[in-house]
């Protein structure tokens, strides 16, 4: 599920920050997380749009 993917990637990003990994790795994880969050909201808006039409 998308929620689970977001949580896993967020944890991975946080761990990378704590471990002071290379900036490129942290940035890549951050961008991936942003994309998943955007996908989540697009999905939620689509569902709510369909529900409002019913």
Secondary structure, 3 states (H helix, E strand, C coil): CHHHHHHHHHHHHHHHHHCCCCHHHHHHHHHHHHHHHHHHHHHHHHHHHHHHHC
